[in-house]
Amino acid sequence: MTNSVVMPPVAHPMVKFQRQVRSLVTSKVLKPSDSIWKIALLYGDDWSYWKRELEDFEFTMQDPVSDLLAVEMWDDE
């Protein structure tokens, strides 16, 4: 008899980023109406990576944080 391990699907990196941003909104560091570029001030050196990811999903830095939080499914296709 062969035991197989079922691995849960790996979450898209944007899911973790979205959770972190939601936490910043919940703790009132950011407001949902703030522009996405304000996140850059908090992410420092890591921002260039996240900026590229956001642009790949057609976000602009002027979009409100609430648009980022509204995404229900992150799909690369």
Secondary structure, DSSP 8 states (H G I E B T S, - for coil): ------------HHHHHHHHHHHHHHTTSS-TTSBTHHHHHHHGGGHHHHHHHHHHTT--TTSBHHHHHT-------
